[in-house]
Amino acid sequence: MAGDPNNAADTRPAGADSQRSPWCPVKVAIDPAGTLWVADAATGQVLGLALEMDGRATVIARIPVATNQPSGLAITRNRDALFVADASGHVVRRFNLSERDRPDVPASNAERGSDASAADVVADLDVPSALALDESAGVLYVAVTGANQIWRVDRVSHSVPTSAVPAATVLAGTGRPVPMDGLFVHAGFARPTGLVLSADRRRLYVIDNQPASVRMLDLTLGQVSTLATLPPNGSEAATSGARGQITGRDIALTPHGLVIADPVDNQLYGVNLRHGTVSPLSSRLAEQSPAGLPLCQPSGVAFHRRTRSYVVADRGNGRLMLIAGDTRSASEVTLKSH
């Protein structure tokens, strides 16, 4: 089966236990300090990685999340909580990270285990597939693919008393799989699978899939509009398989605009926020640095500011790729232990 973790290439650190499951990165997130968080579908873990300029990465945290369909990640600024969307379990969970889990707390020269405690933030969602966190407002946004809606979950901030129960409501989307712009209450989405919040937290960018397009939610005006449409090749097949099997597109915000990981076209696309134009990034890269390509089912993407590179979960190849922001070079991220 396409995207099956059992078919992923083994890119484990040299000397790793040969009995371990193969490494299969599916989603990525980067916190403000630059720590890279990677959802590994093969082991049901989220790994915290310290990424170096040369593409090597040290595993500094392992958080068991008990799912082989981790479909969305969000991390708080001070790294005390990790949110994980579980597509197959139809739930979003919060993992409260102990000092042992946190990369900013000194540890011995060994990979950290985990003392993280978990709690459901919201359950019974019809395939939650992406997360975006507005920590200052205590709001978590969720793309709910099966329901064709965007939800908001309030009271998720660490500043809110733990006794406060998160409140989940539909933010936008009628539930009918018909893309439509307009007021939140009238707007329509068709299999949304990617979310990212603007730097000023006033806009939410969403990847819609049938057809493939970038939708923009103006959180001040309560309006949905279509920013850009992706090339039509494969756009009607953005999700496939059984309920919960997510192979949809992902989206990230960069200094250059938006970048989209497209597992259907095996492509990265750049989106100009001012003009709404779309350009293929990995095709340009293949001309410059063909050794690291082609991508195969890229399912997650984030922008790493310190290295000024795109980090791509190249799921079909079972690897993480580091692609220069100018798309002139690419290399595979090499994992190592402390």
N, C-alpha and C positions, 0 to 999 in steps of 0.2 A: 504493500500500500504506500502511496506517495506520502512522504513526510513521516513514515513509521520510524520511531526512535530506534527500533531494533536494526534498521538498515543504515543508521548513521555511521559515518566514518569515525574511527577512534582517534581522537586528538588529545588524549590524556597526557599529563606530564610524564616525562621519562621516569621510569622506575615505579610508576603507579601500579597498584595491585591489579594483576591480570584478570582477576575475577570481577572487577568492577564493571558496571554497565557502561556502554559507550557514551560519550559526551554528545549531547544533542541540544544546542542552544536554540531557543525559540523566541524569547523576548528579552529586551535589554532596557535598562534605565540607568541614568547617571545622576548622582546627587550633587548638590552645590560644591562639595569638596572635591569632586572628580572621581569618587569611587564608582566603579562600574558594577551594576547588579544584573545578573544573567539568570534567567529561568531555564533550567535544564530539564527537558521533558524525559530524558532517559532515567534520571535518578530521583525525580520528584523533589528537587532541591532548588533553592535560589542561592547562587554563589556571589559573594562580594569579592571583587577583584581590584587590586591596585595596578593600574595600567601605566606602563613606562613608555617613554617616547619612542623606543625601538620596537614596540609592539609586544614585548613580553609582559606577562601579567602574573602577579602573585595572588594565589587564593588565600584570602584573609578571613573569610567567613563562609559557613555553610548553614543554611537555614532549611530544614526539612519542611516542605509545604504539602506533602502527601497528595500530589496530583500529577498525572502525566499530561494534563492539558492546562498548564499555567498560561493564561491568555492575555494577561495585563499586569503591569507592575507600577507601583508608585512608592516613593520613599520620602519621609519627612526630612526637613532641613537638618535637624540635629541627629538624624539617623537613629531615632529611638523607636520608630515604627515602620513596618513594611506592609503595604497593602498588596494582596494578590487576588486577581480574578481567576476563578476556577471554572472554565467553560463546561467541563464534563460534570462537575458537581453543582452547577447552577448557583454559585455562591461567591461572594466577595469576602475575604477574610483579612483581619488585621493581626499581624504578628508583632507583639510588643517585644522589642529587642533588649536583652540584658546587656550589661557592660561586656560580657564575654563575646557577644555577637558584634559589637560596634567597632568599626575599623579605627575610630579615633581614640580608643582606649588601649594603652600598651598591653601587649600579651607576650607570652613566652614564644620561643622559636618553634612553633608548631601550628599547624592549621587549627583554627578555632572550631570547636564543636558548637552546639547551640543550646541555650537555655530559653529560647524564645517561647512565649506563651501565645496561643492563638484564640481568636474569638471571631465569630461570624459578624460582619458588619451589616450585610443584607443577604437574605437567602431567597430561594425560589425565583431566581431570575432566569429568563429564557435565553440561555447562552450569553453570559457577560463576557465581553471580548477585549475591552480596553479600559484603562483608567487614566484620569488626569486629576491631580490634587491641587486645590487652592487652600493651602494650609492656613493662610492669614484669615480666611473666612470660615475655616473648618468645614469645607465642602469637598466632597469627592464626586467627580463626574464619572459615569459608567456608560459605555456603549453596550446596549443590550441587543445583540444581533438578531436573535430569534424573534424578539418583539418589535423589531424595527423602530426602536426608540432610544433616546438619550435620557438617562436618569440622573438625578442629583441626590446625594446622601449628605444630610446636614449633621452637625455635631460629631465630626470625626477627628477634630483637632485635639492634640495632646493637652491643650489649655482648658478643654471642657472636662468637668468632673467625669471620672470613669463610670459613675452610676447613670450618666445621661445616655439614653438609648438613641442611637443614630436613627434619623427619620428619612426614609427613602420615598421619593416621589418622582413622577414622570416630569422631566423638564420640557421635552419637545418630542413630537412624533405622534401621529394618530394611531399607529400600530399597523396600518395598511402599508404593504410594501410598494408604495408609489411615491417616488421622489417629488416633493413639492415645496417650493419656497413660500415664505410668508410668516405670519405670527406663529410663535411656538405651538400654540394649541391647534393650528391648522396645518402645520408643516408635516411633510412626510419623508421617511427615509426607507432605503431598501438594503438591508443587510449591512449596517454600519459596523466596521471592525477596527477603526483607529481613532484616537483622540489625542489632541495636544492643546494646551492652554497658552494663549499669547503671554508675552512677558508682562504686560500691564494688567493681565487677568480680566480683560474686558471682552475677549473673544475666545471662542472655542472652535477649533478646526476639527472636522470630522471626515474620515474616509468613508464614503458610501460606495456600494459595490455593484449595483444593478440599475443603471450603468455606473462604471467607475468614475467617481468625481470627488472633488473636495468641496465640502459644504462648510459654511461659516455661520456660527451662532453668535449674534451680537447680544451679549448678556445684559447690556444696559437697555437696549431698545426692545428686547424680546423678539427678535426677527431672525429668520433663517434665510440665507442666500447661497447661491452656487458660485463659488470662486473660480473653479477650473474643472475641465473634463479631461480625463486621461485618454490616451489612444485606445481605440475600440478593441484591439486584439485581445481576446480572452476575457473581456470585461464582464461577460455574463456568467462566468464560471468562477467567481471570486471565492465562493464557499462551496464545499462539497463534502460528501461522506455523511456519516450518521450524525444525529443531533449531538452537538457539542464538539464535532471535529472541525476546528477553525483553521482555514488556510487563507484567510483574508489578508488584506493589505494593512500596513502599519504606517504611521506618520510621525515625524519629529520636526521640531522648530530649530532652525540654525541661523547664524548671522546672515546667511545668504537667502533666506526664505524658508520654504518647507522642503522636506525630502520625504519621499514615499518609497517604501519597500514593497515591491509587487511580486508575490510568489507565483502569480499566474503567467506573467510575461518574463519572469526571472530577470527583473530589471530594477534599477533605482531611477526615480524621476525627481527632478527638481522643479519646484513651483515658485514663480515670482509672485510675491504678495501684492505688488503694486499693479501689475498688468494681468495677472492670472494666467500667464503663459507656462507651458509645461515643456521640459526638455529632458531627454534621456541622459542620465549621468554615467551609467555603467557602460553604455555603448562607446561613449567618448573615452572612458578609462581603458577599454579593451584595445583601443588603438595605441595607447601609451604604455600600458603594462598588462599584456595578455596573460602573464603567468598565473595571476591570481584569479582568473576568470575561466569559465562563466560562473555566475552565481546560479544556485539551484534552490528554488523555493525560499528566497529571502523573506523571513516572516517577522523580523523586528529590526528597528533602526533607532539610533540616538546619535547626538552630536557631542563629541568630547572636546571641550573647549581648550584644555591644556595642550592636547596634541593637535588641535584644529583638524580633527578627522571625524568621518562617519564610522560608527561601530555598527556592523551589520550581523545579525544572526542569520547565517547562511545555512538554514535548517537542512536542506536536502544534501548538502555536503558535510554536515556534522561539524561545523567550524564557526568561529568568529572571524570576521574580516575587519581590518582597519584600512579605510580608504581615505586618502588625503582629501581635504576640503576642495582643493583645486582639481581633483580627480586625475592627477598625474602619476600617482603611484598607489599600490595596494599591497598589503601583506596579511598573512594569517596571524592572528593573535596566538601566541605560544604560552600555554599555562605552565606554571612552575609552582612548587611548594616553598614555604619559608625555608 
